[in-house]
Amino acid sequence: MNLLHIDSSIQGDASLSRAMSAAVVSRLRALHPDATVTYRDLAEHPLPHMTLPGFATPEAQAVLEEFVAADVVVIGVPMYNFTISSQLKAWLDHIAIAGKTFRYTEQGPVGLAGDKRVILALSRGGFYSEGPAASMEHAETYLRAILGFMGITAPELVLAEGAALGPEQREAALAGGLEAANRIEPTRAETVA
Ligand SMILES: Cc1cc2nc3c(=O)[nH]c(=O)nc-3n(C[C@H](O)[C@H](O)[C@H](O)COP(=O)(O)O)c2cc1C
């Protein structure tokens, strides 16, 4: 099993999404001792913004091939300014490639990456699951849209919410996220058609 582990938080050791993505990967490693793990830190080593010549560089090809080769992708997702980090967006711009991860047909776009299991370890400062801020959530909703476009219609979510609302809420959010990480199933739940 090829496991690709992506982090994108700028907050280093204080990051909740990093703590949760690491917990998910360590759980999967324990469940699948044969797993090969590739790690990419998008905050430490940012990818360039998208340009047309940039699609053809050896680095861009390597990023795309790394994603295509992955069976399982674990992504640490911080919410910044109501959406994903620009570093994570740059990575998505490298992997959303026609003919590789989706293709256009006369019936519309078809995702080509639907065989991958994707787990999102997402941390956000406020509460968006319900309540007045729900319509301002553009991280999880955006990821569900673009992953779905590539055929990944049921990403799994490990969530910490309310991380910026004080030390107690932060601890509770992290504890909940880590608990969810430790409940990750050995294999992806079959989706019902
Ligand atoms: C630059 C920056 C922007 C942020 N913007 C938001 C935001 O728009 N909404 C929110 O709920 N929390 C926001 N937060 C709080 C983060 O979502 C929270 O710190 C979360 O834990 C980020 O994930 P990380 O700990 O992995 O970096 C922001 C934090 C930073 C540092």
Ligand as a Chemical Component Dictionary entry (heavy atoms), coordinates in Angstrom:
data_LIG
# 
_chem_comp.id                   LIG 
_chem_comp.type                 NON-POLYMER 
_chem_comp.pdbx_formal_charge   0 
_chem_comp.three_letter_code    LIG 
# 
loop_
_chem_comp_atom.comp_id 
_chem_comp_atom.atom_id 
_chem_comp_atom.alt_atom_id 
_chem_comp_atom.type_symbol 
_chem_comp_atom.charge 
_chem_comp_atom.model_Cartn_x 
_chem_comp_atom.model_Cartn_y 
_chem_comp_atom.model_Cartn_z 
_chem_comp_atom.pdbx_ordinal 
LIG C1  C1  C 0 -3.383  32.980 9.313  1  
LIG C2  C2  C 0 -4.537  32.293 10.001 2  
LIG C3  C3  C 0 -5.813  32.458 9.517  3  
LIG C4  C4  C 0 -6.883  31.827 10.155 4  
LIG N1  N1  N 0 -8.143  31.971 9.653  5  
LIG C5  C5  C 0 -9.186  31.345 10.259 6  
LIG C6  C6  C 0 -10.503 31.461 9.729  7  
LIG O1  O1  O 0 -10.765 32.098 8.728  8  
LIG N2  N2  N 0 -11.493 30.819 10.380 9  
LIG C7  C7  C 0 -11.272 30.053 11.482 10 
LIG O2  O2  O 0 -12.203 29.474 12.022 11 
LIG N3  N3  N 0 -10.022 29.921 12.002 12 
LIG C8  C8  C 0 -8.995  30.543 11.400 13 
LIG N4  N4  N 0 -7.730  30.412 11.908 14 
LIG C9  C9  C 0 -7.520  29.468 13.018 15 
LIG C10 C10 C 0 -7.073  28.120 12.425 16 
LIG O3  O3  O 0 -8.092  27.543 11.663 17 
LIG C11 C11 C 0 -6.659  27.187 13.557 18 
LIG O4  O4  O 0 -5.483  27.732 14.159 19 
LIG C12 C12 C 0 -6.382  25.772 13.037 20 
LIG O5  O5  O 0 -5.932  25.000 14.120 21 
LIG C13 C13 C 0 -5.380  25.811 11.896 22 
LIG O6  O6  O 0 -4.801  24.532 11.663 23 
LIG P1  P1  P 0 -3.303  24.252 12.153 24 
LIG O7  O7  O 0 -3.347  24.303 13.665 25 
LIG O8  O8  O 0 -2.995  22.936 11.641 26 
LIG O9  O9  O 0 -2.428  25.325 11.585 27 
LIG C14 C14 C 0 -6.658  31.027 11.292 28 
LIG C15 C15 C 0 -5.338  30.867 11.776 29 
LIG C16 C16 C 0 -4.295  31.494 11.138 30 
LIG C17 C17 C 0 -2.895  31.283 11.652 31 
# 
loop_
_chem_comp_bond.comp_id 
_chem_comp_bond.atom_id_1 
_chem_comp_bond.atom_id_2 
_chem_comp_bond.value_order 
_chem_comp_bond.pdbx_ordinal 
LIG C1  C2  SING 1  
LIG C2  C3  SING 2  
LIG C2  C16 DOUB 3  
LIG C3  C4  DOUB 4  
LIG C4  N1  SING 5  
LIG C4  C14 SING 6  
LIG N1  C5  DOUB 7  
LIG C5  C6  SING 8  
LIG C5  C8  SING 9  
LIG C6  O1  DOUB 10 
LIG C6  N2  SING 11 
LIG N2  C7  SING 12 
LIG C7  O2  DOUB 13 
LIG C7  N3  SING 14 
LIG N3  C8  DOUB 15 
LIG C8  N4  SING 16 
LIG N4  C9  SING 17 
LIG N4  C14 SING 18 
LIG C9  C10 SING 19 
LIG C10 O3  SING 20 
LIG C10 C11 SING 21 
LIG C11 O4  SING 22 
LIG C11 C12 SING 23 
LIG C12 O5  SING 24 
LIG C12 C13 SING 25 
LIG C13 O6  SING 26 
LIG O6  P1  SING 27 
LIG P1  O7  DOUB 28 
LIG P1  O8  SING 29 
LIG P1  O9  SING 30 
LIG C14 C15 DOUB 31 
LIG C15 C16 SING 32 
LIG C16 C17 SING 33 
# 
